[in-house]
Amino acid sequence: MKRIILLLTAVLAFSSLLAACGSSGSAPKKFVIAYLPQESDEKRAEINKDFETKLYQQLGVPVESFKATSYNAAIEAMKNSKADLAVFGPFSYIVAVERAKVEPIAELTLPAMAGKPASVIIVPKNSPIKTVADLKGKTFGFVDPVSTTGHLLPKAVLVKQLGITPKELESGFFKEVSFAGGHDKAVLGVVRGQYDAAATASMIPATLESKGLIEKDSYRVIAESESLPGTAVGIRGNLPQDVKTKVKDFLLSYNYPEYFKNAFGSADAKFIEANDKNYVRIREIAKSLNLSPEDLLK
């Protein structure tokens, strides 16, 4: 009998070990959100804090956040288990999947942007620049190497409209190319004369204008990109499955128009089921421009 009891004890212990090994990771003592470099203000910070409080009530562990200095910094934080969640643009999402094993937990859909250009190239209102061909020899501001609307799409637009290769664009077409570090900074760089032209998400200039941060009609749009799928919400892949489930349930049931209006510029926005297939087109564009994660995140 004693041997049988010992055998059963060993079997139970081994089963527990297997169960532990089969889990996605240890339960976190806190949950950290990384906010990507975007246009921001006090109201957005306030609305983000309310979001974090509600998520805390769902998870039962403290929810913290930080503003990443770059898309790369947010992705590296996810890779090194320093951040657990981020709302990525489509391009930064596919880089995060490959580089940091991020998983899609939900998708942010913006009905107001459906079928509309996702990215624009702008110049100062009184600039002599009329077309992308006029940008030759000029200074240009992108947002971030891993920004969808601030780098990937506008670069694709330039290559297509100019009829040149990515290599030709990067080797002498512009006088100087900079990365502003944020969509608002790219727009302000144009309005203030720092850049002859810049790329940004199509909604950003009007948003800055409505908030009085730039003067009305202080810029002109000279080129537009194609539309985009929804924005991916990525979660750290090695979190326990029960945590992922709780976060997913929270997002899919989150219905606060004021949050979506202040955080993403549209009260009609909402979180829906994630679908990685929506980003096939983005992967194709990245491949055509020779933009790989390893090159972007050096």
N, C-alpha and C positions, 0 to 999 in steps of 0.2 A: 504493500500500500504506500509506503514511504517513497519507493521508487516511482510509483505512478504519480504521486503528488509533485515530486521533483520534476518529472517529465512534463507534466501539465504546466508547471510554473515556467519551465524553460520555453515551452511552446508559446505561452502567453507573452513572455518577455520578448521573444523573437518577433511575434506578430506586432507588438507595440513598436519595435524597432523599424519593422518594414513600413508601418503606417507613418512613422515620423519621417522616414526617408522619402516616402511618397508625397509628402506635403511640399508646397512651393517655397517654403521658407518659414522662419520663426516669426511669431506675432510681433509687430512693431510696437515700441513704447510711445511713439509719436508718428504722425503722418505729415509729410512735408510736401507742399505745393510749390513748384517753381513757375514763376510768371515770366514769360518771355518779353524781350524788349519791344514795347509797343508805345503808342501814345497813352499817356496816363495823367491823372490829376487826383485831387483830394477826394472827389466824389467816387471815383473808381476804386480808390484804396478803401474807402468806407464800405462800398458795396461788396468788395472782395472779402472784407473782414466778416461781414454778415454771412456770406457763403461759407466761410471757414467755420463759423460758429455752428451753423446748421449741420455741416459735415461732421463736426465733433460729436454732436448729439446722436448722429447715426453710428459712428464708429466706436465711441466710448473711449477714445484716446485723444490727447491734445493734438490739434491741427495747427501747424505753423506754416509760414510761407516766406519766400524771399524773391526779390526781383533780380533775375539773372542779368549779368552784364552783357551777355551775348547768347545766341542760340547754342553755340558750342558749349558754353558754360552750363547751360541747362541740361544738355545731352550728357555731358561728362558727369554732372551731379547724379543723373539717373543711373548711369553706368556704375558709379561708385557707391550706390545706395545712400546718397546724400539727399535725394529728392525722390518722391514717390509718384507724383502726378504732374502733368503739364498739358496745356492746350496748345497743340502744335499746329503750325501751318502744314499743308500737305507735303511740302518738300522736306521741312525739318522733321516731320513725322517719319518719312521713309528712311531718312538718315538715322534717326533715333532707333528705329527697328533694327537696322543692320548693325549699328555701332553699339547700342546699349541694350539690345534685346527687349526694347519697350513693346508692350502689347496694346492693341486698341481696346479701349474699354467703353467708348461711346463716340459719337460724332456730333459736332455742333453744326446745325443747319441754319442758314441765314436766308429765309425766303425772299427778303428784299433784294438779295444779290443774285438770285437764281437767273441764269442766262445772261447776266451782265458782265462786262469786263472786270476781271479781278484786279488787274494791275494797270497803272498808267505811267507814262513818262511825261514829266512836266518841265516847263521853263518859266522864267519870270514873264510877267504880262507884256512888258515892252521889249522883250528879247527879239532880235532879228531872226532867231532860229524858227523855222517853219516846219521842217520835216526832220526825220532821223538822219538823213544824209547831211544835213547842216551841222550835225553834232561832231563831224570830223574835226579833230584838233582842239576840241573843247574839253572842259573839265566835267566829270560826271560822278554823281553820287548814287551808289547802291545802298541798300539798308544793311544787309548782313549776308555773308556767304551762303548761309543755309536758309535764307528767307525765300519763300515761294513767290510772293508778290513784289518783294523788294530786290530780287536777284534772278531767280530761275526764269520766271515768265518774261520779265522785261528783256533779259538777255536773249531769250528765244525770239522775241519780237524784233530785236535789233538785227540778229543774224538773218532772219527771214526777209525783213524789209530791205536790208542793205544788200542782200544776196552775197554774203561773204561767209567764211567759216568761223567757228568760235575762236580758232587760233588767230585768224586775221583780225578779229575784233579786239582780241586781248593784246596784240603785239603792234601797237602804234596807231590804232584808229583814234583813240582819245589822247588828249594832251596829258591828262591825269585822271585816274580812277580812285575813288575813296569809298570806304564803307562807313556810313554815318552812325551806325549802332542803334538806330531806331527809326520807325516810319516818320514820326513827328520831326526828328532831327534832319531827316532827308528833305522834307518839305521846307522846313525853316532854312535849311542850307541854300535852297534855291531862292526863296523870297529875300533872304538877306545877302545874296550875292556870293555865297561861298562856293556854289556849284553853278555851272552854266545850265545844267539839267540834272534831273534825278528821277529815280524810280520809286514808286510807293504803292501801297494798296489803294485802290480807287476811291474808297470811302474816306481816307484820311484827310486830304486837303479840305473837303467840305466840312468835316468834323472840326478841324482846327479853326476854320472860318467861323463856324457857328458859335464857338467858344471865345471868339475874339482874339485868338492867338496869332492870326494872320488877317490882313485886310481882305475884304471882299474883292474877288476878281484880281488878286495879286499874282496869279499864275495862269498859265495856259496848258492844256493837254495837247501833246503833239502825236501821241501814239497810245494805243490800248491793246491789252492782251485778250486772250480767250477767257471764258468763265471757268470756274473751278468747282470741284466737288466740295462737300462740307469739310469743316476743319476737324482734324482728329484729336481726340482726347486720349493721351497715352498714359499707361500705368506701368510701374516697375514690374518686370516680368517675374521676379523671384519672390514676390510677396505671397503670403498664404492665400489660397483660393477663397477662403471665407471673407477675407478683407476685400479682395477684388469684387466679389459678389455684392458686398455691402455698398461699395463705392458705385458700382454700376447701377444698383437699384436706386441709390440716392440721386444719381444724375438723371436717370430716365424719368424719375418722378418729380424732378425739380421744376417748379412752375412759378417763377417770380419775374414778371415782365420788366420790372425796374432794374433788376440785376442784369438781364440781357441787354437792355437799352444802354446802360452805363458801361458795361463791360465790353460789349461787342457792337454797339451802335444800332441795335434793332430789337424792339420789344417783342417782335414776332419770332425771334430766334428760340431754339430749343435743343435739348440733347436727345438724340435718337440712337438706335442700335448702330454699332460700328460695322463697317463693311470694308475690309482691306482691298477688295477688288476695285473700289472707287478710285484708287490711287495708281492704277496701272498706267494711265496716261501721263501722270507726273513722272513715273519711273522712266517712261519712254523719252520724255523731254530731257530729263537729266542725262540719260545715256547719250542722246544726240548731241548734247553740249559738253560731253566728257567731264561731267561733274560727279565724281565719285565721293563717298564719305571720307575715304582716306585722304584725298586731295583737299577736301574742304575743311577737315578738322585737324590739320597739321599744327 
